[in-house]
Amino acid sequence: MRVGVPRETKSGETRVALTPDGAHALAARGHRVTVESGAGASAGLPDDAYLAVGAVVGTAAEAWEADLVVKVKEPQPNELALLRGNVLVTFLHLAANRVLADALVAAGTTALSYDTVRLPDGTLPLLTPMSEVAGRLAVLAGAHHLLTPHGGRGVLLSGVPGVPGARVTVLGAGVAGSHAIAQAVAMGAEVTAIDLSLEALRRIDARHGGAVRTLASTEGAIADEVRASDLVIGAVLVPGRPAPTVVSHAMVAAMRPGSVLVDIAIDQGGCLADSVPTTHADPVRRVEGALIYAVANMPAAVGATATRALTNATLPYLLRLADGVDDAVAGDPALAAGVNVRGGRIVHPAVAEAFGTASAPA
């Protein structure tokens, strides 16, 4: 099969969907891998590294014309004309992007999204590594923007002897949230975790030996903690669906000037009412007196790390897809759950529900 790896065009994106090791594994099975020139440069992976393992370095058009196109981020507006009736595997986040969904349907593309590949136990194996990266980065980004030169309150996350650390509230104790909690604890902050799941809160309590304050999620609890926090991290995700809004404008308005909020769920529409997607070049916007960081590709800040973390998880699935898409999807329910669009129809039930339409059988 012909496998294409285009260079990412989303603003600030530094990741690439396939490492040279991955290209070597595909080539060793007889597949022709075409990598767009420069696709791996920002992740520290030059064209020569791909050529050395038997891949072809070509143009964007050549990469997009492959039978199986592998990306990191969803096709951008300038890439919609390149869609065709082949197979695309990437992070789609379709529930928050009707324009892209319609373009995939019109092009007859079979589109699989990493973020809806789901194992029987409910875990998301291809989203997990990026959630881990984003959770840790959220705390670092928050700490950065709390600094006075960046418009923040001038609060040091760790504090110093005699002065307490920052108050950090993490909304959601899933993969991203649990990694944000661990990072904030490691940096010496005073941390509160809020989640609907008492079992998730029990895991956080056990993992941190009671050092993290845990609260069951209610509107009142969220309002109280947001108002008192220096840094709020929104890590609420419903796979395949728009993120629920859990922080209202009134809650943000009640925060102290220079407080910071980070919305990890922005790819799915965001879990803060005031969230608007931002970029690494211009990452925050001021709402009332607070700063909201809502970069839609947070892991791109650490492209070398994130590329390897992502491809460690995706490569086994890509190998199966390259050997035969129909057989791979039919033989693996987790991979079948990743199919969002097929045969000119939206086939993922949650995505169809988000658009108010009926899904077609997968």
Secondary structure, DSSP 8 states (H G I E B T S, - for coil): -EEEE----STT----S--HHHHHHHHHTT-EEEEETTTTGGGT--HHHHHTTT-EEE-HHHHHTSSEEE-SS---GGGGGG--SSEEEE---GGG-HHHHHHHHHHT-EEEEGGG---TTS--TTTHHHHHHHHHHHHHHHHHHTSGGGTS----TT-BTTB---EEEEE--SHHHHHHHHHHHHTT-EEEEEES-HHHHHHHHHHTTT-SEEEE--HHHHHHHHHH-SEEEE----TTS-----B-HHHHHTS-TT-EEEEGGGGGT-SBTT---B-SSS-EEEETTEEEE-BTTGGGGGHHHHHHHHHHHHHHHHHHHHH-HHHHHHH-HHHHTTEEEETTEE--HHHHHHTT------
